[in-house]
Amino acid sequence: MPEGVTRLPIKSIHINQSPVVISNLDTLSAARAAYWGIDVQRAVGHAENARADLPALDSLPWAEVFKREFVNETATDVEQTLYSGAFLTRGDREQLERLRVMSGVQLATARPAFEDARLDDLLLRYRARNWPDTLNEEEQAQWLSHCRARLHEGKSGHRTVAQVLQRIDELAEERMQADDEAGQNVLGALVDWVEAMAP
């Protein structure tokens, strides 16, 4: 920074993380500002400082600052990387909003062109969990492969079916020692469910 210029006390501004942005201060009454703990005069002062610094701000390398870097998707499950990587673009968010209101049949024929490749897998999983009958053979195979990898191999750190059944056995032993027949019945039903749902 040039001598005599102080850095703004912010790292970056995200639309969905700003406490409040008001373009027309007439909509914010003094009572509401007090309720929310907003010092209007201080905020106006910050806005004026930012406006005065616009030439300096415009010269910054914004493309580099907001460069999107994705986690290695081949090594990490997309559901686990959703919030650890870059935020979704506006275009992807708009597409997701349109998809969210579609039926399963409509989703099966939708062909969104996402910028973030993770969303293709997430859309398939969303459909598989909510409308499995809309998956074609290739999608069913992909979904079953994903489920098997999680349930039998522990992909991405998930518990395997064997680990879950072992833990249920441990709990059943505890319930037997506590002479808890109801607890044993619940655990027995849980074993039946786990074995029935594992592909």
N, C-alpha and C positions, 0 to 999 in steps of 0.2 A: 504494500500500500504506500502511496506517496506520503512524504513527511507532512505531519499535521492533520492527516485524515485518519479517523478512527473507524474501525470495522463495525458494521452493524452487528448487534448482539443476537444474530440469528444464523443458523446453519443453512436452512432452506425453508421455504413456505410450501406446504401441501394444502390443497383445497380442503381435503377431508380431515385435516388435523389442526386447522386454525380455530382458535376458540370462538371468534366471531368476526365477521366481515360485514360492515354496513356501509352501503354506498350513499344512502340518504339518511343523514343524522336526524332528520325530522321524524323518522319512524321510531327512534329510540327516545323514549321519555326519560326524564331525570329519575323518576321512580324506578323504571326498569333498569337503567344503568346502575343505580345504587344497589338494586336487588342482585344483579349479576356481578357487582364489584368492578364495574368498568369506569375508569377515570377518563372521561371523554376528552378533557383538555390535554391530558398527557398523550392519549391516542392521536389526537389531531396534531400535536407537536411532532410525534413520530412520523406521521404521514407527510408532514411538511418537510421534515428532514430527508425522508426517502425521495420525495419529489425533487428536492434540491440536488440529490445525489444521482438522479437518473442518468446523466451523461456518463458518470463513472460506472454505474451499474450496467449500462448498455455495452460497455467495452469489455465486460467480463466474458470468459469463454463458457457460456451457458450450456452449449451442446456437450462439452466435456463434463461439466458439473453434473448434469442430469443423464449422463450416459447410462444405459440400462445394461447391467451385467447379470446374466442368469447363472444359477447354480447348474453344475453338470447334471443334466437330466437323466443320463444313462446310469449314474451311480446313486441317485436319490429319487425317492418316490415323489411324484408330482403333487400329491396332496400334502406332503410334508414340506414342500418347497414353496407353496403358494404364498406364504407370508414372509419367507426368508429371502426371497429374490426381489426383483424389481416390482413396483406396483403396476397394475394393469393400465393400459393406455385408455384414453377416453373412447376410442373406437371399439376396443374389446369390451369395455363396460357397457356401451350402448348395445352391442350385439347380444351380450348376456342378458340384458334387460328384456330385449325382444324375445329371446329364447325362453326366458323364465315363465312367460305367460302362455307358451305353446303347450299343446297336448303331447302325449307320447308319440302318437302317430305323426303329428306335424314335425316333431323333433327328429323322427327317423328319416324324414326326407329333407330336412334343413341341411344346408352345406355352408356353414359360416367360414369365413376366411380370417381366422384369428391371427393377430400379429405375434401373440405369445403361444408357442407350440404346446405348452402345458395344457392349454384349455381344450385341445382336441381330446386328450385322454380324460380330462375331467368331465367333459360332456358325455363321453361314452360311459363312464362310471355312473354319472347321474342318471342316464337313461337305463342302465342295467339295474340299478337299485330300485328305480321307481316304475319302469315299464319294460321289464325283461322280455316280454313277448314281442317287443318291437325290434329286437336285435336280429340282424341277419346272421347267417352261419359264421361268417368271418368274425363279426363282432362278438358273437357268443363264445367262440374259441378264444378270442383275445381276453374277454372278461373271465372265463374259467381259468385261463392260464394265470391271470393276475391273482385270482382268489386262491388258487393252489399254491402259488409262490408265497403268498402271505400266510396261509393257514398251515402249510406243510413244511415250508422251508424257512419261515420267519423273515421273509424279505422286508427290508427297511426297518428291522428291529421289532417287528410284530411278534406276539406270542404265537407259537405253533399250537395246533390242536393237541399234540402230545403234551406240551407244557401246561395247557389249560386242564387237560384231563388229570395230569399228575397233581396239580394244585387242588382240583376238586377231590381227589382221593385223600389228600392231606386234610382238607376240611371235613370230609366225611369221617375220617378217623377221629378228629376232634369232637365231632357231633356224637359219634358212637360212645366215646369216653364220657361225654357230658349227658349221656342217655337222652339225647334230643332226637326223638323219632321224627318229628315234623321237619327239622333241619335236614335229616338224612333223606327224607322223601323229596324235599326241594332239590337237594344236590343230585339225587337219582334222576329226577326229571330234567335237570340241567345237563347231565351226561347224555341222556337220550336226545335232547335238542342239539347238542354239539355234534354228536355222531350223525344225526340226520341232516344237518345243514352243511357239513364239510363235504366238498365235492371230491 
